[in-house]
Amino acid sequence: MTLIANILIGFVALLHIGFLILEMFLWDHPVGRKTFKMTSEYSKASASLAANQGLYNGFLAAGLIWGLVTGDFATKAFFLICVLIAGTYGGFTAKRSILYMQALPGLLGLIFLYLSR
């Protein structure tokens, strides 16, 4: 169970590194505009907000990686709970797909983390 939990946590961390790249560096780029179905005007106007959001996703990834490196249960659990809360909030306030792309992987990681105890 520990191996599965760690694989899921690594996957969630990689997802958040991907979110960081999309939001901080590709938001006002054709890739970002296509991914988020935005006009050029909208992506330009919202780029600084997206970059801030990307930074937070980077912090989540860093915390998960920290938990993997140290093996600390509490660190892993804390950051997975943060991912779950952020994904749930985003899924209900911004876009439903966030529930599946962010909250669900975080929840699966958390479940397997607790099963591995």
C-alpha positions in Angstrom: 0.0 0.0 0.0 2.8 2.4 0.8 4.2 2.1 -2.8 0.8 2.8 -4.3 0.3 5.8 -2.0 3.7 7.2 -2.9 3.1 6.7 -6.6 -0.2 8.5 -6.3 1.4 11.3 -4.3 4.1 11.6 -6.9 1.5 11.8 -9.6 -0.4 14.5 -7.8 2.9 16.4 -7.4 3.6 16.1 -11.1 0.1 17.3 -11.9 0.7 20.4 -9.8 4.0 21.1 -11.5 2.1 20.9 -14.8 -0.5 23.3 -13.4 2.3 25.6 -12.4 3.8 25.6 -15.9 0.5 26.2 -17.6 -0.6 29.0 -15.3 2.8 30.8 -14.8 4.4 30.3 -18.2 1.9 29.2 -20.8 -1.2 31.1 -19.8 -0.8 33.9 -22.4 0.5 31.5 -25.0 -1.4 29.5 -27.6 -1.1 26.3 -25.6 -2.6 28.0 -22.5 -5.3 29.7 -24.4 -6.3 26.4 -26.1 -6.1 24.4 -22.8 -8.4 26.9 -21.0 -10.4 28.0 -24.0 -9.6 31.7 -23.6 -9.3 34.6 -26.0 -6.0 36.4 -26.3 -7.5 39.4 -24.6 -8.7 37.4 -21.6 -5.4 35.6 -21.2 -3.5 38.8 -21.2 -5.8 40.5 -18.7 -5.8 37.5 -16.3 -2.1 36.5 -16.7 -0.9 37.9 -13.3 -3.8 36.2 -11.5 -3.0 32.9 -13.2 0.7 33.2 -12.4 -0.2 33.7 -8.7 -2.4 30.6 -8.8 0.4 28.7 -10.5 2.8 29.7 -7.7 0.4 28.2 -5.2 0.2 25.0 -7.2 4.0 24.9 -7.1 3.9 25.1 -3.3 1.6 22.2 -3.2 3.9 20.2 -5.4 6.9 21.1 -3.3 5.1 20.1 -0.1 4.2 16.7 -1.6 7.7 16.1 -2.8 9.0 17.1 0.6 6.7 14.5 2.1 8.0 11.9 -0.3 11.6 12.7 0.4 11.3 12.7 4.1 8.7 9.9 4.3 6.8 11.9 6.8 3.1 10.8 7.0 1.9 14.1 8.4 3.5 16.2 5.7 2.0 14.0 3.0 -1.4 14.1 4.6 -1.3 17.8 5.1 -0.5 18.6 1.5 -2.9 16.1 0.1 -5.7 17.6 2.3 -4.7 21.0 0.9 -4.9 19.6 -2.7 -8.3 18.1 -1.9 -9.7 21.3 -0.4 -8.4 23.5 -3.3 -9.7 21.0 -5.9 -13.1 20.8 -4.3 -13.4 24.6 -4.0 -12.3 25.1 -7.6 -14.6 22.4 -8.8 -17.6 24.1 -7.2 -16.7 27.7 -7.9 -14.7 27.7 -11.2 -14.9 24.6 -13.3 -16.4 21.2 -12.6 -13.5 19.4 -14.3 -11.2 20.6 -11.4 -12.9 18.0 -9.2 -11.6 15.3 -11.5 -8.2 16.7 -12.4 -7.2 17.9 -8.9 -9.5 16.8 -6.1 -10.0 13.2 -7.1 -6.2 12.3 -7.4 -5.7 14.1 -4.1 -8.4 12.1 -2.5 -7.1 8.8 -3.9 -3.6 9.6 -2.6 -5.0 10.4 0.8 -7.0 7.2 0.9 -4.0 5.1 0.0 -1.8 7.0 2.4 -4.2 6.2 5.3 -4.5 2.5 4.1 -0.7 2.3 4.2 -0.5 3.2 7.9 
